Structures are given as structure tokens and as C-alpha cells.
Amino acid sequence: MTDTARPIVLSGIQPSGRLTLGNYLGAIKNWLPLSERYDCYYMLVDLHAITVRQDPAQLRERSYEFLALYIACGLDPQRNVLFAQSHVPAHARLGWILNCYTQMGELNRMTQFKDKSAKHVDNINAGLYSYPVLMAADILLYQASQVPVGDDQKQHLELTRDVAQRFNNLYGKVFTVPEPMIPPVGARIMSLKEPTKKMSKSDEAETNAIYLLDPPDTIVRKLKKAEMDSGNEIRFDIAGKPGVSNLMSILSATSGESFDAIAERYNGQGYGKFKQAVADAVVECLAPVQAKYRELRADEEGLRKVLRSGADRASAKADATLKKVHDVLGFIPE
Ligand code: TYM
């Protein structure tokens, strides 16, 4: 992990709801093997979470829950830097600076801002608007070359690249220009009841999402009730068969089977058998995570220790970049 010649990966999740199967298949699962080849930094993105009002006690509880789940999913804190965004002051500091290098026109185009401001009309705050700038700071501080995310973060990554390139054109090569790393299957898991909408941890309807801590019978029940398309054909066709395609993505991402193999095996068998197979695969995939989670969550002091060490390691990297930025901007060295 201290080998500085290795390329860097950074990613994170907002503790703004309960972790879903979408977060797992689109993000965390793909983080697991990366520490073999990269220096990996994974955050609890708490500064971003407060762009929408959070209950303080719930935010704290979810932050512990997320960290315990990161580790239960297989992210070893020795081999990955696990930290809270709010514990590393360089994020907010670089975020401010990058606000001065991002155009309002660019932020006006962000679809996540448009969606969230439509959903929270009584709280369209400046943080929600400049959210992608803080995300750019998160990534650029670590000189990350790869950012493993789901499909919905692509636009923010494009903005990050534009801001990095703009800054580098003005001041020399200060930032590594990052690439998104989006998985071929599982990058956009959809809502179970409304399969044209993404599965979201902040969705009010619980039956729309599978949560990583859902017990097996809940998973089976939710999948049984998943909205299916007319006809009973099992084929991957997002536009024509969004419900079937979503469950095929879930089955493929959890079992490793290809879409063709799934279609061949379940076509003509009826939706019931197919749904049961998806439920079995999800339960099997989450069982070891759930088993490890309880023990980890019970040790709050152990979790805080992981975060303290993570913040120290993250700060060392982030502060070096911030220093470079201050220097090229002409600030007096501290
Ligand atoms: P967030 O918290 O909404 O989601 C965390 C990760 O989960 C992925 N994801 C999904 N993937 C597949 N299907 C879904 N239904 C689904 N829902 C969510 C997301 O693409 C993401 O990878 N802005 C980010 C957090 C962030 C960040 C960063 C990420 C802040 N700074 C720096 C990477 C690097 C967000 O809101 O993710």
C-alpha cells in the first residue's frame, strides 16, 4: 500500500440511506480486487450527504453501518484506505478553490442537480449546486487515475476531467486526469417496482430496493413482487423488457453467468422460476456479508480506529496535492 509507484483509485458512497444492491453491484463489488494493482482510497462521503437534510443521529448511525459494511464486503482496511470525507480538511479546501474554476453553465447541466432539486424544492441549497465540484476535489486530491463508479456518476466524472484539464492548462500538470471505471454488468441496477428508474438508497418505497442487510425472506418477497413485463420471455432488452432485463443484470452480476446463458436456461420456464433463481443468487451473495457485518458493527471503537488511521493516510496524500495547488496559485506557503 505504500508503494508510491502504483496508480491510484478513489471512490465513495454517500451515507444518505441504506446501502443497496445497486451500490454493491455498481460500486463496492468492483472495488474489491483493485487493491492488488492500485493504491485504493474509499470514502464515506458525509460532506456530500448533507446537501440533502439528514437527521444527525441517523447520519452517524449510517456512517458506522457503511464502514462496517465496506469491511464486511471484503475491503481490508490494511490494504485499502478507508476514511470519512469530513475527517480530511483538504476536501473542503480544494472544493472551494475548484469552485473558482468551474462555470455555472457546467453545473446547470448536471442531471443529478436537476433531479435532486426537483425532489427537494424547499431546500435547493448552494451545496447541492456545487456538489460536483466537491466531488472533483475528492478525486483530484488523490491524483486518482481510475474512479470505479456506477453509470449515474459518469457526468460528474466528465466534469472532473474538464476542471482538471482546465486547471492543468493554466498552471502546468498539477492533477492526474481521471477515467471512470464502469462495470460491464451491474452499472445501473433499476428499481424493482419501477424498472425504468434507478434503484436508489434514498427511495421512500422500501420495496423498490434490496438493501445489503435485508434478511433472506425479505429479499425473496421483494423479488417475487418485482414488476415484470408483458409476455413471459426471458431476454435482455432494456427498452422492451426493462423488468426482465434488470433481474437478468442482477443475476448475471451476482452469479457471473452471461445474459445468453441465463436466457437459455430460464426462457420458457415462467417468471416464477426465474425470480426464485435471482433471489437465491442474491441471498447467496449477501449471506457472507451479513454474517460478518454484525460483529464488525458491534465494535464501534474498532471502526473509529480504522477511520482515524484512514484519515491520517488520506491526509498525507491529499495535503501534498493541496500544497502544490496553493503553490501554483501564488498563496504564501504555510
Ligand atoms: P452514491 O452515494 O449515489 O452511490 C454510490 C455508488 O453506487 C453507484 N450506484 C449504483 N450503481 C448501479 N446501480 C444503481 N442503482 C446504483 N446506485 C448507485 C454509484 O454510481 C456510485 O458509484 N456522487 C457520488 C459520491 C461521491 C463520489 C466521489 C464517488 C462523492 N465523491 C468521488 C466517486 C468519487 C454519489 O452520490 O454516489
Residues whose N, C-alpha, C, O or C-beta is under 5 A from the ligand:
A	BS01	TYM	L10 S11 G12 I13 Q14 G22 N23 G26 A27 V45 H48 M135 D138 P148 V149 G150 D151 D152 Q153 G186 A187 R188 I189 M190 K198 M199
